[in-house]
Amino acid sequence: MTPFSVAFLPLTDSAVLIAAKEKGFAADAGIDLSLVRTTSWATLRDRLIYGQVQAAHMLAPLAIAVTLGLSQHTAALSAPLRLNINGNALAMAPDFAAALDPDPVRRIEDPLGTAHDFAAAIGLHRRKPVIGIVHRFSCHALLLRYWLGAAGVEPDRDLSLRVLPPSLMVEALRTGEIDGFIAGEPWSSVAVADGLAEIVMTGARIWQRGVEKVLAFRADWMERHPEAVDSLLVALARAAAWCDDPAHHEELADMLERPEYVGRPAAELLPALRGSLILRHGEPAVSIPDFLLFHREAAGFPWRSQALWIYSQFVRWGFVKADPETERQAAGVFRSDVYRRALSGTGLPMPGASMKVEGAIAEPLGVGAHRGALTLGADRFFDGRIFDPTDIAGYLARE
Amino acid sequence: MATHCGLTGRNAVVSLMRAYASGGNPLRIVIVDDSGLRATILQDGLREAGYDDIHIVPPESGFVARLERMAPDVVLMDLGSPSRDTLEEMLVVSRALARPIAMFVDQSDETMIGAAIDAGVSAYVVDGLRKERVKPVLDLAIRRFNAFARMRTELDEAKTERDQAKIALQERKIVDRAKAILMNSRKLAEADAYALLRSTAMNQGKRIVEVAEALITASNLLGGLA
């Protein structure tokens, strides 16, 4: 058995790692998997960079930021697998949400209209809205900026973005410290259940098939241990298939509930797993089928075009200067080649390309695959814009 | 818990000035910690080592703003604290205005970084401070954090032992009461009463204390045969 330590944060989307251990997929692949629970992204990053763990459940933009030297220490990281797609939601306090469409279902069905309503609500609010984000380099923060940016909001000017660990968001809402937050589940559902907030938007309605957590390695370590990496990827791909199956959601929620994992009641974890969320306290749950994906539609495949979309947003918001070398480094973090190498023998359909034009698929689409049939779900951005990874400058010029 | 990231230009200038002025001055050290005991242990150690400009800040709402006003040269923080991301965001936002603050003394010193992570210490140091000025602080923090972890383990063990002793005493009292009931109602000698409890327990595959408890319950239900 190859010992493997992987750091994670207690979030619903750590499910694939936990299932890999608990359901024996890791052991079947010859891996003795230890999961190391951490409470901040900074600590998860440090444990990975300084070799206390070999891999980590990481925010995709953070893996790119660390590689580009934007987050304390510079270290080349590699992400050969996405651990999930989507899975986060924006929850706003009822007094703020009152300025939006009164029907919470219409809000999330019309993201463009809600973005404009949100922009108007900013001016009506008693202060500059304080919105909790889990990290500057989180997908949800980038989606929030993208969404509101389309309605003319300048996030750094019009909002007060405050970084808080996900587990402290609900308390900060209770004390009035923040007016809302965007975070991975279960935290938005917890805030709704406590009557402190309403879910006014989900990540999946801003970008239908976005990018969320990845499995990150130190690039040099990954190069030196190809066999261990491949075995882990096989185990995680099988675990992801298990997690995606609705028949397993209750068992999965019971597993995640345990204090060494997410440590929240299964009832709070099930909504995201089932894609059935209560948007406002006391109202029936609403079905959001693509709320969180683990496996289907090649969910694990790290599209390099998505690393480049993240890079484009870093440039847009001034985190980094546009530069061909930086762009190359960012794209190189997503290792679709390692995904192919590791999983070629598993019978999983393998996308034929490593990049795609993001946001161009309006209806589920059969695409070229090396093996089997692969259907990709709709991947539209809510504003209908299309990201061509070969023309980032052109894309940004149209902002 | 929440924080306040509001950075004003003036605070930034103050920290800028401190960073430049701290060349030969005593280091201002801030310990961000919600364990009062650990922070005190660390503070005592630093005092003994001759540092006297030390402040303890719990990571509560608004701690980032307090920290900025203090303009420390070194910030020591529990690696396990969920508030590290909040602190680092301040460092990023400050970067545009003041001198950057880097983590660890020297990023090439992997041995020390490993020791710090093992001990659960994270440190943020004003960039530009000479390594030899900060290294003793970090060494000391690592030793004290380790000592605290050891002490906590020992305390936990002692507590477990105490709990076990308490349970043992409790159980002995129950068995004594059951013996008294038997001695009274069946006119048995103490040794015989105990032998009866033990053989009953053996026959039923139970612990003596469980049989004793059952006997006491039954006796109470039957109206104090004892």
Interface residues (C-beta under 8 A of the other chain):
Chain A: T38 T39 S40 W41 A42 T43 D46 R47 Y50 G51 Q52 S71 Q72 H73 G132 V134 H135 R136 S160 R162 V163 L164 P165 S167 L168 E171 A172 T175 E177 I178
Chain B: M1 A2 T3 H4 C5 S61 L79 G80 S81 P82 S83 R84 D85 T86 L87 E88 E89 V92 A102 M103 Q107 E110 I113 G114 I117 D118 S122
